[in-house]
Amino acid sequence: MNIDYLDTIRKVDAPPYLFTRIQQKIRDSHSATVPKKFAWAVALSCFVVLYVNISAVLYTTESYKPTTNIAQSMDLMPNNSFYK
Amino acid sequence: MVYNLALQYVQNTEDAEEITQDVFVSVFQSLDNFKLESNVATWIYRITINKSLDHIKSKQRKKRFSFLTSLFFDDSSELRHDPPEFNHPGVQLENKEAIEHIFKHINQLPDNQKTALILHKIEQMTQTEVAEIMEITPKAVESLIQRAKTKLSATLRLSEG
């Protein structure tokens, strides 16, 4: 089979409704785009929430006293040894 | 220009229409990034080629997925998505069978060989124009076309027995 058959392929016109569809799709894509200000506001809010969460976790870890300290402050035995 | 080029890649009017729409949406969205020193037609050709190749890859992925789902979830083990039929309005009826057969083999070529062959042989572009679109040298285009033709002739000869 000869590949010269490819030379017989003719150019065709796009269907007439395609232009309207393209216009509609461009309009849809335009309206679906999120405004930059809104995107930045969402990003900032996420950052603030994340920051508050991380700092809360770090603060509670630092202020947490080990059970040994609590036991000692209450004059309790921190271990099972009866003889000091 | 866009519709015809997409048609050479997918050989199906529905897919070509879908690609054409995607190309113009893409052109509209990236107009700000377009550099004035390059040719508009070349830029649109590049977008069309990329969109067409992406469309083919996405269809192949869907086909593989549908095959797997039909294996596991369908009792009749039938494919849920039929392969797209050859529907190229630019092909004359008397040559339809032969060209469909040639396109089956063109679709097996590597992307760059396929692009070079389509642009040069079907879209009737010069090697310099193809080189500009593909961002390679005219020598490299010549080599790609030569390799594509050799491979195509060999596979066509094999398929004929």
gemmi code that builds the backbone of each chain (N, CA, C; Angstrom):
import gemmi

chains = {
    "A": [
        ("MET", (0.837, -1.201, 0.000), (0.000, 0.000, 0.000), (0.878, 1.260, 0.000)),
        ("ASN", (0.509, 2.198, -0.827), (1.338, 3.377, -1.000), (0.907, 4.501, -0.056)),
        ("ILE", (1.896, 5.143, 0.587), (1.528, 6.239, 1.501), (1.148, 7.520, 0.739)),
        ("ASP", (1.291, 7.489, -0.573), (0.879, 8.649, -1.376), (-0.636, 8.855, -1.365)),
        ("TYR", (-1.352, 7.854, -0.850), (-2.797, 8.016, -0.668), (-3.083, 9.226, 0.226)),
        ("LEU", (-2.111, 9.509, 1.110), (-2.288, 10.617, 2.058), (-2.404, 11.965, 1.341)),
        ("ASP", (-1.846, 12.028, 0.130), (-1.923, 13.284, -0.637), (-3.345, 13.596, -1.089)),
        ("THR", (-4.206, 12.580, -1.070), (-5.587, 12.795, -1.549), (-6.501, 13.377, -0.457)),
        ("ILE", (-5.960, 13.474, 0.771), (-6.797, 14.007, 1.865), (-7.042, 15.501, 1.635)),
        ("ARG", (-8.317, 15.881, 1.638), (-8.656, 17.285, 1.394), (-8.867, 18.034, 2.702)),
        ("LYS", (-8.713, 19.347, 2.615), (-9.002, 20.196, 3.775), (-10.518, 20.319, 3.900)),
        ("VAL", (-10.981, 20.352, 5.130), (-12.428, 20.488, 5.336), (-12.714, 21.724, 6.193)),
        ("ASP", (-13.928, 22.193, 6.083), (-14.338, 23.336, 6.914), (-14.840, 22.812, 8.254)),
        ("ALA", (-14.547, 23.566, 9.279), (-15.053, 23.188, 10.604), (-16.564, 23.361, 10.610)),
        ("PRO", (-17.278, 22.552, 11.384), (-18.740, 22.698, 11.432), (-19.130, 24.100, 11.910)),
        ("PRO", (-20.232, 24.641, 11.375), (-20.604, 26.039, 11.689), (-20.894, 26.283, 13.171)),
        ("TYR", (-21.356, 25.235, 13.874), (-21.697, 25.421, 15.298), (-20.464, 25.475, 16.208)),
        ("LEU", (-19.310, 25.122, 15.645), (-18.092, 25.038, 16.471), (-17.698, 26.403, 17.049)),
        ("PHE", (-17.882, 27.458, 16.247), (-17.517, 28.800, 16.695), (-18.331, 29.193, 17.935)),
        ("THR", (-19.638, 28.895, 17.897), (-20.512, 29.210, 19.037), (-20.074, 28.417, 20.267)),
        ("ARG", (-19.723, 27.153, 20.034), (-19.291, 26.295, 21.160), (-18.004, 26.831, 21.774)),
        ("ILE", (-17.078, 27.275, 20.911), (-15.807, 27.818, 21.418), (-16.074, 29.074, 22.253)),
        ("GLN", (-16.940, 29.944, 21.728), (-17.289, 31.166, 22.461), (-17.867, 30.829, 23.829)),
        ("GLN", (-18.761, 29.830, 23.847), (-19.406, 29.419, 25.095), (-18.369, 28.865, 26.079)),
        ("LYS", (-17.460, 28.064, 25.544), (-16.443, 27.439, 26.394), (-15.511, 28.499, 26.981)),
        ("ILE", (-15.171, 29.507, 26.160), (-14.309, 30.590, 26.649), (-15.048, 31.367, 27.742)),
        ("ARG", (-16.341, 31.618, 27.513), (-17.145, 32.335, 28.510), (-17.203, 31.534, 29.823)),
        ("ASP", (-17.411, 30.217, 29.691), (-17.484, 29.342, 30.878), (-16.160, 29.334, 31.627)),
        ("SER", (-15.069, 29.216, 30.865), (-13.749, 29.146, 31.513), (-13.430, 30.463, 32.197)),
        ("HIS", (-13.921, 31.581, 31.599), (-13.669, 32.904, 32.171), (-14.407, 33.068, 33.490)),
        ("SER", (-15.681, 32.598, 33.516), (-16.470, 32.754, 34.738), (-16.031, 31.779, 35.820)),
        ("ALA", (-15.416, 30.675, 35.387), (-14.980, 29.664, 36.363), (-13.651, 30.034, 37.024)),
        ("THR", (-12.991, 31.071, 36.500), (-11.699, 31.455, 37.081), (-11.908, 32.150, 38.415)),
        ("VAL", (-11.130, 31.732, 39.428), (-11.240, 32.327, 40.759), (-10.485, 33.659, 40.757)),
        ("PRO", (-11.103, 34.754, 41.276), (-10.371, 36.022, 41.318), (-9.127, 35.908, 42.196)),
        ("LYS", (-8.076, 36.655, 41.809), (-6.801, 36.546, 42.532), (-6.925, 36.947, 43.992)),
        ("LYS", (-7.720, 38.013, 44.240), (-7.886, 38.505, 45.614), (-8.474, 37.407, 46.511)),
        ("PHE", (-9.464, 36.706, 45.950), (-10.119, 35.643, 46.718), (-9.138, 34.503, 47.010)),
        ("ALA", (-8.339, 34.154, 46.010), (-7.358, 33.077, 46.178), (-6.342, 33.433, 47.267)),
        ("TRP", (-5.893, 34.715, 47.246), (-4.939, 35.161, 48.267), (-5.572, 35.157, 49.663)),
        ("ALA", (-6.835, 35.569, 49.726), (-7.540, 35.590, 51.017), (-7.656, 34.179, 51.592)),
        ("VAL", (-7.971, 33.212, 50.730), (-8.092, 31.809, 51.174), (-6.717, 31.306, 51.647)),
        ("ALA", (-5.686, 31.632, 50.891), (-4.339, 31.187, 51.250), (-3.915, 31.764, 52.604)),
        ("LEU", (-4.228, 33.060, 52.803), (-3.874, 33.731, 54.063), (-4.628, 33.103, 55.237)),
        ("SER", (-5.918, 32.841, 55.034), (-6.716, 32.218, 56.106), (-6.160, 30.854, 56.466)),
        ("CYS", (-5.793, 30.071, 55.452), (-5.226, 28.739, 55.698), (-3.931, 28.860, 56.505)),
        ("PHE", (-3.130, 29.864, 56.130), (-1.854, 30.054, 56.826), (-2.097, 30.408, 58.293)),
        ("VAL", (-3.046, 31.311, 58.537), (-3.351, 31.739, 59.917), (-3.835, 30.544, 60.741)),
        ("VAL", (-4.747, 29.754, 60.173), (-5.287, 28.576, 60.878), (-4.156, 27.598, 61.207)),
        ("LEU", (-3.291, 27.386, 60.225), (-2.173, 26.459, 60.409), (-1.208, 26.969, 61.487)),
        ("TYR", (-0.949, 28.285, 61.439), (-0.038, 28.899, 62.398), (-0.588, 28.776, 63.813)),
        ("VAL", (-1.875, 29.073, 63.976), (-2.520, 29.003, 65.298), (-2.455, 27.566, 65.823)),
        ("ASN", (-2.737, 26.613, 64.954), (-2.707, 25.197, 65.350), (-1.308, 24.764, 65.792)),
        ("ILE", (-0.309, 25.099, 64.978), (1.067, 24.685, 65.302), (1.516, 25.334, 66.608)),
        ("SER", (1.242, 26.652, 66.742), (1.695, 27.335, 67.972), (0.970, 26.789, 69.196)),
        ("ALA", (-0.309, 26.418, 69.041), (-1.059, 25.839, 70.162), (-0.448, 24.506, 70.583)),
        ("VAL", (-0.103, 23.695, 69.608), (0.493, 22.384, 69.899), (1.845, 22.572, 70.596)),
        ("LEU", (2.666, 23.515, 70.058), (3.986, 23.754, 70.659), (3.864, 24.281, 72.078)),
        ("TYR", (2.909, 25.177, 72.311), (2.723, 25.777, 73.630), (2.322, 24.707, 74.642)),
        ("THR", (1.378, 23.860, 74.274), (0.919, 22.827, 75.221), (2.032, 21.817, 75.491)),
        ("THR", (2.887, 21.538, 74.520), (3.987, 20.593, 74.728), (4.996, 21.169, 75.714)),
        ("GLU", (5.257, 22.510, 75.548), (6.237, 23.148, 76.442), (5.718, 23.238, 77.867)),
        ("SER", (4.428, 23.622, 78.010), (3.878, 23.837, 79.355), (3.507, 22.519, 80.053)),
        ("TYR", (3.515, 21.438, 79.336), (3.161, 20.150, 79.922), (4.270, 19.675, 80.859)),
        ("LYS", (3.912, 19.379, 82.111), (4.925, 18.902, 83.063), (4.874, 17.392, 83.089)),
        ("PRO", (6.018, 16.773, 83.110), (6.016, 15.314, 83.156), (5.392, 14.820, 84.466)),
        ("THR", (4.875, 13.649, 84.436), (4.200, 13.081, 85.617), (5.136, 13.014, 86.835)),
        ("THR", (6.427, 12.827, 86.555), (7.408, 12.756, 87.641), (7.395, 14.051, 88.452)),
        ("ASN", (7.389, 15.192, 87.713), (7.380, 16.493, 88.386), (6.116, 16.659, 89.228)),
        ("ILE", (5.019, 16.253, 88.695), (3.745, 16.385, 89.416), (3.789, 15.513, 90.681)),
        ("ALA", (4.281, 14.289, 90.500), (4.357, 13.357, 91.638), (5.267, 13.913, 92.730)),
        ("GLN", (6.385, 14.492, 92.319), (7.318, 15.036, 93.308), (6.709, 16.233, 94.034)),
        ("SER", (6.034, 17.091, 93.250), (5.437, 18.269, 93.881), (4.355, 17.879, 94.894)),
        ("MET", (3.768, 16.703, 94.710), (2.725, 16.240, 95.629), (3.284, 15.270, 96.678)),
        ("ASP", (4.620, 15.199, 96.735), (5.316, 14.286, 97.662), (4.927, 12.834, 97.442)),
        ("LEU", (4.686, 12.508, 96.230), (4.363, 11.121, 95.910), (5.621, 10.419, 95.431)),
        ("MET", (5.612, 9.106, 95.553), (6.767, 8.335, 95.076), (6.761, 8.291, 93.542)),
        ("PRO", (7.801, 8.729, 92.940), (7.818, 8.663, 91.466), (8.116, 7.267, 90.932)),
        ("ASN", (8.542, 6.342, 91.831), (8.786, 4.969, 91.375), (8.241, 3.972, 92.398)),
        ("ASN", (8.510, 2.742, 92.135), (7.969, 1.695, 92.998), (8.921, 1.304, 94.146)),
        ("SER", (9.996, 2.047, 94.280), (10.953, 1.694, 95.338), (10.480, 2.247, 96.684)),
        ("PHE", (10.424, 1.353, 97.682), (9.963, 1.764, 99.019), (11.105, 2.292, 99.886)),
        ("TYR", (12.318, 1.962, 99.499), (13.480, 2.362, 100.308), (14.265, 3.425, 99.583)),
        ("LYS", (14.421, 4.585, 100.219), (15.143, 5.671, 99.565), (16.646, 5.537, 99.846)),
    ],
    "B": [
        ("MET", (-7.602, 25.476, 10.043), (-6.210, 25.105, 10.335), (-6.130, 24.218, 11.588)),
        ("VAL", (-6.751, 24.693, 12.678), (-6.723, 23.936, 13.935), (-7.548, 22.654, 13.799)),
        ("TYR", (-8.754, 22.803, 13.277), (-9.662, 21.663, 13.153), (-9.068, 20.595, 12.236)),
        ("ASN", (-8.508, 21.031, 11.107), (-7.931, 20.081, 10.143), (-6.739, 19.339, 10.732)),
        ("LEU", (-5.877, 20.075, 11.442), (-4.693, 19.426, 12.027), (-5.113, 18.417, 13.102)),
        ("ALA", (-6.077, 18.814, 13.928), (-6.572, 17.896, 14.969), (-7.172, 16.645, 14.336)),
        ("LEU", (-7.845, 16.867, 13.207), (-8.473, 15.761, 12.477), (-7.428, 14.757, 11.969)),
        ("GLN", (-6.265, 15.260, 11.570), (-5.212, 14.349, 11.078), (-4.670, 13.488, 12.230)),
        ("TYR", (-4.710, 14.035, 13.437), (-4.206, 13.279, 14.591), (-5.202, 12.228, 15.081)),
        ("VAL", (-6.480, 12.635, 15.168), (-7.453, 11.730, 15.801), (-8.367, 11.006, 14.820)),
        ("GLN", (-8.436, 11.518, 13.587), (-9.255, 10.929, 12.512), (-10.700, 10.699, 12.946)),
        ("ASN", (-11.205, 11.655, 13.699), (-12.564, 11.530, 14.206), (-13.121, 12.938, 14.448)),
        ("THR", (-14.272, 13.223, 13.858), (-14.788, 14.611, 13.921), (-15.105, 15.064, 15.355)),
        ("GLU", (-15.668, 14.141, 16.150), (-16.047, 14.517, 17.526), (-14.822, 14.922, 18.341)),
        ("ASP", (-13.779, 14.089, 18.247), (-12.550, 14.378, 18.993), (-11.883, 15.648, 18.464)),
        ("ALA", (-11.903, 15.819, 17.140), (-11.278, 17.008, 16.546), (-11.985, 18.274, 17.001)),
        ("GLU", (-13.308, 18.197, 17.125), (-14.073, 19.357, 17.603), (-13.710, 19.688, 19.051)),
        ("GLU", (-13.589, 18.634, 19.836), (-13.241, 18.814, 21.256), (-11.851, 19.455, 21.389)),
        ("ILE", (-10.905, 18.957, 20.582), (-9.542, 19.499, 20.621), (-9.546, 20.961, 20.177)),
        ("THR", (-10.299, 21.261, 19.113), (-10.352, 22.638, 18.602), (-10.856, 23.586, 19.690)),
        ("GLN", (-11.894, 23.154, 20.407), (-12.419, 24.001, 21.481), (-11.354, 24.225, 22.557)),
        ("ASP", (-10.678, 23.135, 22.946), (-9.641, 23.238, 23.981), (-8.507, 24.163, 23.535)),
        ("VAL", (-8.148, 24.069, 22.251), (-7.051, 24.900, 21.730), (-7.414, 26.377, 21.858)),
        ("PHE", (-8.621, 26.742, 21.444), (-8.981, 28.162, 21.489), (-9.154, 28.674, 22.910)),
        ("VAL", (-9.621, 27.822, 23.800), (-9.711, 28.231, 25.210), (-8.296, 28.476, 25.743)),
        ("SER", (-7.386, 27.574, 25.379), (-5.992, 27.692, 25.804), (-5.350, 28.952, 25.232)),
        ("VAL", (-5.620, 29.220, 23.951), (-5.079, 30.421, 23.303), (-5.599, 31.661, 24.018)),
        ("PHE", (-6.888, 31.675, 24.311), (-7.507, 32.822, 24.979), (-6.893, 33.040, 26.371)),
        ("GLN", (-6.687, 31.921, 27.082), (-6.175, 32.034, 28.451), (-4.706, 32.430, 28.506)),
        ("SER", (-3.939, 32.042, 27.470), (-2.501, 32.337, 27.536), (-2.082, 33.437, 26.564)),
        ("LEU", (-3.031, 34.268, 26.158), (-2.693, 35.386, 25.262), (-1.670, 36.333, 25.897)),
        ("ASP", (-1.777, 36.493, 27.217), (-0.844, 37.403, 27.916), (0.589, 36.897, 27.858)),
        ("ASN", (0.738, 35.559, 27.814), (2.090, 34.977, 27.811), (2.698, 34.903, 26.415)),
        ("PHE", (1.901, 35.236, 25.403), (2.389, 35.113, 24.032), (3.442, 36.181, 23.743)),
        ("LYS", (4.587, 35.682, 23.207), (5.673, 36.623, 22.879), (5.454, 37.132, 21.456)),
        ("LEU", (5.468, 38.454, 21.319), (5.143, 39.062, 20.022), (6.152, 38.730, 18.922)),
        ("GLU", (7.372, 38.372, 19.317), (8.391, 38.107, 18.281), (8.159, 36.789, 17.528)),
        ("SER", (7.373, 35.867, 18.143), (7.107, 34.607, 17.433), (5.801, 34.702, 16.627)),
        ("ASN", (5.685, 33.804, 15.674), (4.549, 33.814, 14.760), (3.297, 33.248, 15.446)),
        ("VAL", (2.173, 33.920, 15.261), (0.929, 33.481, 15.912), (0.513, 32.082, 15.411)),
        ("ALA", (0.622, 31.899, 14.092), (0.204, 30.618, 13.507), (1.052, 29.471, 14.060)),
        ("THR", (2.354, 29.705, 14.161), (3.259, 28.681, 14.689), (2.880, 28.332, 16.125)),
        ("TRP", (2.587, 29.381, 16.884), (2.205, 29.199, 18.290), (0.916, 28.377, 18.398)),
        ("ILE", (-0.062, 28.702, 17.550), (-1.345, 27.970, 17.583), (-1.141, 26.525, 17.105)),
        ("TYR", (-0.282, 26.345, 16.109), (0.023, 24.986, 15.640), (0.603, 24.150, 16.782)),
        ("ARG", (1.533, 24.748, 17.526), (2.167, 24.023, 18.653), (1.124, 23.624, 19.682)),
        ("ILE", (0.228, 24.568, 20.012), (-0.811, 24.262, 21.011), (-1.693, 23.112, 20.498)),
        ("THR", (-2.045, 23.184, 19.203), (-2.908, 22.140, 18.620), (-2.234, 20.768, 18.688)),
        ("ILE", (-0.943, 20.738, 18.339), (-0.212, 19.456, 18.372), (-0.190, 18.902, 19.800)),
        ("ASN", (0.142, 19.767, 20.756), (0.202, 19.302, 22.152), (-1.155, 18.822, 22.651)),
        ("LYS", (-2.194, 19.591, 22.326), (-3.550, 19.211, 22.765), (-3.962, 17.884, 22.118)),
        ("SER", (-3.634, 17.711, 20.835), (-4.015, 16.478, 20.133), (-3.309, 15.277, 20.754)),
        ("LEU", (-2.006, 15.424, 21.004), (-1.252, 14.306, 21.589), (-1.756, 13.991, 23.000)),
        ("ASP", (-2.074, 15.051, 23.761), (-2.619, 14.850, 25.117), (-3.966, 14.134, 25.054)),
        ("HIS", (-4.774, 14.545, 24.083), (-6.106, 13.941, 23.922), (-5.978, 12.447, 23.607)),
        ("ILE", (-5.045, 12.113, 22.733), (-4.849, 10.699, 22.359), (-4.390, 9.899, 23.586)),
        ("LYS", (-3.446, 10.474, 24.340), (-2.939, 9.776, 25.532), (-4.058, 9.574, 26.549)),
        ("SER", (-4.863, 10.616, 26.740), (-5.943, 10.504, 27.725), (-6.968, 9.452, 27.276)),
        ("LYS", (-7.215, 9.378, 25.973), (-8.143, 8.361, 25.451), (-7.594, 6.952, 25.665)),
        ("GLN", (-6.277, 6.824, 25.458), (-5.655, 5.505, 25.651), (-5.728, 5.077, 27.109)),
        ("ARG", (-5.522, 6.060, 28.015), (-5.621, 5.775, 29.452), (-7.033, 5.309, 29.795)),
        ("LYS", (-8.017, 6.027, 29.249), (-9.418, 5.686, 29.515), (-9.736, 4.290, 28.990)),
        ("LYS", (-9.161, 3.982, 27.831), (-9.405, 2.684, 27.202), (-8.840, 1.556, 28.077)),
        ("ARG", (-7.611, 1.803, 28.591), (-6.981, 0.798, 29.466), (-7.807, 0.606, 30.723)),
        ("PHE", (-8.279, 1.750, 31.281), (-9.061, 1.701, 32.506), (-10.379, 0.964, 32.270)),
        ("SER", (-11.009, 1.268, 31.138), (-12.302, 0.624, 30.845), (-12.113, -0.873, 30.618)),
        ("PHE", (-10.958, -1.237, 30.059), (-10.669, -2.657, 29.852), (-10.546, -3.366, 31.201)),
        ("LEU", (-9.819, -2.697, 32.121), (-9.645, -3.280, 33.465), (-10.980, -3.378, 34.188)),
        ("THR", (-11.768, -2.291, 34.112), (-13.063, -2.323, 34.808), (-13.971, -3.382, 34.206)),
        ("SER", (-13.895, -3.555, 32.891), (-14.742, -4.573, 32.258), (-14.308, -5.980, 32.676)),
        ("LEU", (-13.017, -6.121, 32.980), (-12.523, -7.425, 33.429), (-13.027, -7.773, 34.816)),
        ("PHE", (-13.039, -6.734, 35.698), (-13.348, -6.999, 37.098), (-14.803, -6.771, 37.482)),
        ("PHE", (-15.461, -5.814, 36.809), (-16.785, -5.425, 37.290), (-17.921, -5.764, 36.343)),
        ("ASP", (-17.592, -6.116, 35.139), (-18.671, -6.379, 34.192), (-18.783, -7.879, 33.937)),
        ("ASP", (-19.987, -8.394, 34.084), (-20.184, -9.827, 33.883), (-20.000, -10.233, 32.431)),
        ("SER", (-20.440, -9.344, 31.539), (-20.369, -9.685, 30.120), (-18.959, -9.531, 29.556)),
        ("SER", (-18.046, -8.969, 30.357), (-16.662, -8.666, 29.975), (-16.570, -7.930, 28.624)),
        ("GLU", (-17.543, -7.049, 28.421), (-17.512, -6.213, 27.216), (-16.825, -4.906, 27.546)),
        ("LEU", (-16.220, -4.276, 26.553), (-15.595, -2.972, 26.783), (-16.694, -1.932, 26.943)),
        ("ARG", (-16.532, -1.077, 27.959), (-17.566, -0.069, 28.185), (-17.452, 1.074, 27.181)),
        ("HIS", (-16.234, 1.343, 26.708), (-16.056, 2.404, 25.703), (-15.526, 1.773, 24.423)),
        ("ASP", (-16.297, 1.924, 23.364), (-15.848, 1.376, 22.090), (-14.749, 2.263, 21.510)),
        ("PRO", (-13.810, 1.666, 20.766), (-12.788, 2.497, 20.155), (-13.426, 3.447, 19.137)),
        ("PRO", (-12.905, 4.688, 19.003), (-13.543, 5.621, 18.075), (-13.399, 5.143, 16.639)),
        ("GLU", (-14.477, 5.261, 15.887), (-14.400, 4.793, 14.510), (-13.746, 5.865, 13.634)),
        ("PHE", (-13.190, 5.411, 12.501), (-12.534, 6.322, 11.576), (-13.600, 7.178, 10.911)),
        ("ASN", (-13.527, 8.480, 11.173), (-14.544, 9.386, 10.628), (-13.852, 10.678, 10.199)),
        ("HIS", (-13.201, 10.615, 9.033), (-12.428, 11.747, 8.532), (-13.141, 12.314, 7.305)),
        ("PRO", (-13.764, 13.498, 7.442), (-14.529, 14.040, 6.304), (-13.660, 14.461, 5.115)),
        ("GLY", (-12.352, 14.571, 5.331), (-11.471, 14.981, 4.232), (-11.056, 13.828, 3.332)),
        ("VAL", (-11.466, 12.622, 3.699), (-11.073, 11.438, 2.932), (-12.179, 11.064, 1.952)),
        ("GLN", (-11.786, 10.894, 0.695), (-12.788, 10.501, -0.307), (-13.187, 9.053, -0.075)),
        ("LEU", (-14.436, 8.767, -0.387), (-15.004, 7.458, -0.092), (-14.211, 6.302, -0.720)),
        ("GLU", (-13.759, 6.515, -1.956), (-13.048, 5.421, -2.657), (-11.677, 5.122, -2.021)),
        ("ASN", (-11.126, 6.100, -1.286), (-9.816, 5.886, -0.653), (-9.932, 5.593, 0.842)),
        ("LYS", (-11.163, 5.580, 1.344), (-11.374, 5.506, 2.795), (-10.669, 4.292, 3.426)),
        ("GLU", (-10.874, 3.146, 2.834), (-10.327, 1.912, 3.414), (-8.795, 1.955, 3.471)),
        ("ALA", (-8.205, 2.394, 2.349), (-6.734, 2.445, 2.262), (-6.167, 3.448, 3.257)),
        ("ILE", (-6.780, 4.628, 3.332), (-6.253, 5.672, 4.228), (-6.461, 5.290, 5.690)),
        ("GLU", (-7.586, 4.657, 5.986), (-7.837, 4.194, 7.358), (-6.733, 3.214, 7.770)),
        ("HIS", (-6.386, 2.346, 6.845), (-5.337, 1.358, 7.101), (-3.980, 2.046, 7.321)),
        ("ILE", (-3.684, 3.053, 6.508), (-2.406, 3.774, 6.656), (-2.377, 4.521, 7.996)),
        ("PHE", (-3.502, 5.149, 8.338), (-3.553, 5.892, 9.600), (-3.366, 4.978, 10.813)),
        ("LYS", (-3.852, 3.755, 10.700), (-3.678, 2.788, 11.797), (-2.187, 2.613, 12.084)),
        ("HIS", (-1.402, 2.606, 11.023), (0.043, 2.433, 11.174), (0.727, 3.747, 11.557)),
        ("ILE", (0.204, 4.861, 11.065), (0.766, 6.174, 11.449), (0.598, 6.364, 12.956)),
        ("ASN", (-0.541, 5.909, 13.477), (-0.807, 6.063, 14.914), (0.157, 5.261, 15.791)),
        ("GLN", (0.857, 4.298, 15.185), (1.827, 3.495, 15.953), (3.207, 4.167, 15.999)),
        ("LEU", (3.388, 5.205, 15.196), (4.708, 5.863, 15.134), (4.968, 6.688, 16.391)),
        ("PRO", (6.248, 6.927, 16.719), (6.542, 7.832, 17.840), (5.987, 9.237, 17.546)),
        ("ASP", (5.659, 9.976, 18.630), (5.000, 11.279, 18.472), (5.710, 12.240, 17.523)),
        ("ASN", (7.055, 12.326, 17.637), (7.747, 13.314, 16.797), (7.754, 12.918, 15.316)),
        ("GLN", (7.853, 11.613, 15.046), (7.806, 11.147, 13.650), (6.404, 11.367, 13.071)),
        ("LYS", (5.420, 11.081, 13.895), (4.027, 11.241, 13.478), (3.742, 12.717, 13.145)),
        ("THR", (4.196, 13.609, 14.051), (3.979, 15.043, 13.841), (4.661, 15.518, 12.561)),
        ("ALA", (5.924, 15.126, 12.383), (6.659, 15.548, 11.185), (5.967, 15.055, 9.919)),
        ("LEU", (5.519, 13.819, 9.945), (4.861, 13.228, 8.769), (3.525, 13.926, 8.474)),
        ("ILE", (2.743, 14.157, 9.518), (1.434, 14.802, 9.323), (1.613, 16.222, 8.762)),
        ("LEU", (2.523, 16.977, 9.386), (2.698, 18.368, 8.949), (3.237, 18.446, 7.523)),
        ("HIS", (4.184, 17.573, 7.205), (4.832, 17.652, 5.890), (3.997, 16.978, 4.805)),
        ("LYS", (3.554, 15.769, 5.081), (2.900, 14.965, 4.044), (1.418, 15.317, 3.873)),
        ("ILE", (0.719, 15.549, 4.997), (-0.720, 15.794, 4.878), (-1.031, 17.295, 4.862)),
        ("GLU", (-0.394, 18.038, 5.773), (-0.659, 19.480, 5.809), (0.152, 20.245, 4.754)),
        ("GLN", (0.964, 19.517, 3.998), (1.736, 20.078, 2.866), (2.631, 21.253, 3.274)),
        ("MET", (3.277, 21.149, 4.429), (4.178, 22.226, 4.862), (5.592, 21.919, 4.409)),
        ("THR", (6.399, 22.973, 4.289), (7.803, 22.749, 3.924), (8.557, 22.264, 5.168)),
        ("GLN", (9.736, 21.713, 4.932), (10.522, 21.213, 6.074), (10.919, 22.354, 7.005)),
        ("THR", (11.129, 23.534, 6.457), (11.496, 24.698, 7.293), (10.324, 25.085, 8.198)),
        ("GLU", (9.124, 25.063, 7.640), (7.940, 25.404, 8.444), (7.739, 24.371, 9.559)),
        ("VAL", (7.919, 23.102, 9.192), (7.773, 22.029, 10.189), (8.837, 22.202, 11.285)),
        ("ALA", (10.029, 22.549, 10.853), (11.141, 22.725, 11.805), (10.826, 23.841, 12.798)),
        ("GLU", (10.232, 24.921, 12.275), (9.899, 26.054, 13.149), (8.839, 25.659, 14.174)),
        ("ILE", (7.846, 24.909, 13.711), (6.770, 24.487, 14.619), (7.311, 23.509, 15.670)),
        ("MET", (8.138, 22.571, 15.209), (8.632, 21.539, 16.139), (9.857, 21.991, 16.936)),
        ("GLU", (10.337, 23.183, 16.646), (11.517, 23.758, 17.322), (12.748, 22.853, 17.196)),
        ("ILE", (12.960, 22.366, 15.984), (14.158, 21.580, 15.674), (14.729, 22.071, 14.346)),
        ("THR", (15.851, 21.513, 13.932), (16.461, 21.972, 12.679), (15.778, 21.294, 11.478)),
        ("PRO", (15.831, 21.933, 10.310), (15.248, 21.295, 9.112), (15.882, 19.933, 8.811)),
        ("LYS", (17.156, 19.798, 9.147), (17.838, 18.502, 8.941), (17.187, 17.415, 9.797)),
        ("ALA", (16.893, 17.788, 11.050), (16.264, 16.833, 11.970), (14.865, 16.455, 11.477)),
        ("VAL", (14.176, 17.434, 10.885), (12.838, 17.163, 10.329), (12.956, 16.168, 9.189)),
        ("GLU", (13.917, 16.408, 8.318), (14.136, 15.522, 7.175), (14.377, 14.089, 7.649)),
        ("SER", (15.210, 13.993, 8.688), (15.525, 12.674, 9.235), (14.290, 12.007, 9.836)),
        ("LEU", (13.482, 12.812, 10.558), (12.256, 12.260, 11.164), (11.292, 11.755, 10.096)),
        ("ILE", (11.134, 12.559, 9.029), (10.209, 12.170, 7.949), (10.703, 10.897, 7.268)),
        ("GLN", (12.008, 10.853, 7.038), (12.593, 9.683, 6.376), (12.374, 8.419, 7.202)),
        ("ARG", (12.652, 8.555, 8.514), (12.477, 7.391, 9.404), (11.010, 6.965, 9.455)),
        ("ALA", (10.117, 7.973, 9.511), (8.676, 7.669, 9.567), (8.243, 6.936, 8.306)),
        ("LYS", (8.704, 7.420, 7.161), (8.308, 6.793, 5.886), (8.839, 5.364, 5.787)),
        ("THR", (10.090, 5.177, 6.203), (10.695, 3.841, 6.143), (9.920, 2.869, 7.027)),
        ("LYS", (9.660, 3.323, 8.258), (8.958, 2.474, 9.212), (7.549, 2.155, 8.713)),
        ("LEU", (6.898, 3.183, 8.187), (5.527, 3.029, 7.698), (5.470, 2.050, 6.528)),
        ("SER", (6.403, 2.206, 5.606), (6.423, 1.305, 4.441), (6.649, -0.131, 4.893)),
        ("ALA", (7.559, -0.300, 5.866), (7.872, -1.645, 6.351), (6.662, -2.284, 7.024)),
        ("THR", (6.005, -1.531, 7.895), (4.854, -2.103, 8.614), (3.680, -2.358, 7.663)),
        ("LEU", (3.533, -1.471, 6.663), (2.447, -1.678, 5.695), (2.709, -2.940, 4.868)),
        ("ARG", (3.981, -3.124, 4.500), (4.343, -4.309, 3.711), (4.090, -5.581, 4.534)),
        ("LEU", (4.460, -5.502, 5.828), (4.256, -6.652, 6.734), (2.771, -6.982, 6.875)),
        ("SER", (1.970, -5.930, 7.038), (0.525, -6.160, 7.247), (-0.155, -6.728, 6.007)),
        ("GLU", (0.427, -6.417, 4.847), (-0.153, -6.959, 3.609), (0.256, -8.413, 3.394)),
        ("GLY", (1.263, -8.829, 4.138), (1.707, -10.209, 4.043), (2.789, -10.327, 3.009)),
    ],
}
model = gemmi.Model(1)
for chain_id, residues in chains.items():
    chain = gemmi.Chain(chain_id)
    for i, (resn, *xyz) in enumerate(residues, 1):
        res = gemmi.Residue()
        res.name, res.seqid = resn, gemmi.SeqId(i, " ")
        for name, pos in zip(("N", "CA", "C"), xyz):
            atom = gemmi.Atom()
            atom.name, atom.element = name, gemmi.Element(name[0])
            atom.pos, atom.b_iso = gemmi.Position(*pos), 0.0
            res.add_atom(atom)
        chain.add_residue(res)
    model.add_chain(chain)
structure = gemmi.Structure()
structure.add_model(model)
structure.setup_entities()
